[in-house]
């Protein structure tokens, strides 16, 4: 299993994560800009945001 990729700063990858999460959670009630601000604030406060590939998460749940 490969190591998940950490998102260190706001950028296109963060936009992609926001859109994916909005598609499946209540964050969809926020605008894309509002949701992005939530993640930027998390990064500023030291949170580590990790993008996990679908293949990796499927392997983890099957074990």
JOSULHU-V424075 format. One line per field, one symbol per residue. phi: phi as a letter, one per 20 degrees, with the letter a starting at -180 (. if undefined). psi: psi as a letter, one per 40 degrees, with the letter a starting at -180 (. if undefined). burial: b if it has 9 or more other ideal C-beta (glycine too) atoms within 8 Angstrom, else e. A space follows every 10 residues. Layout:
phi=???
psi=???
burial=???
//
This chain:
phi=.effeeeebf rgffgffgff fgfccffffe fgfffffgff fgffenfded edfgffffff fef
psi=hihihhhdii addddddddd dddeieeeei iddddddddd ddddeeihhh hhiddddddd de.
burial=eeebeebeee eebbbbbbbe bbeeeebeeb ebeebbebbb ebbeeeeebe beeeebbebe eee
//
